[in-house]
């Protein structure tokens, strides 16, 4: 039996996501000026420094400042719920634990930015022939996305039969 209740042992993955996210943001913050673009794969992928005061896809970015603390409270509440969920996971639910750990690490990485800097630091830009741009994002956003996809896939996985109390 595991020493940690549930699947809290997977919190190391959340910590790794936070560290990699913050180190990468610090690197690009110190290497690029705002909106400077370094093309890595022409017509497809660039590094660029951007700040997002809103949520995903810059939702509410121009809301006047209240959104900083609103999104911080939401991220903190979601993070607490994710830890509680992880604590209640069963031994066979490692896939779900990884998914939750990725989402948690990404949420906390962006929460740190929001509280400390007042905006989230983004640096990955995907675009198509300078005509179509996906909003800039970061490693925390990537971890959240991968974790969310894993959560969705988990719904379709074969589950062992539930134990019934008789």
Secondary structure by P-SEA (a helix, b strand, c coil): ccccccccccaaaaaaaaaaaaaaaaaaaacccccbbbbcccccbbbbbbbbcccccccccccccaaaaaaaaaaaaaaaaaaaaaaaccccaaaaaaaaaaaaaaaaaaaaaaaaccbbbbcbbbbcccccccccccaaaaaaaaaaaaaaaaaacccccccccc
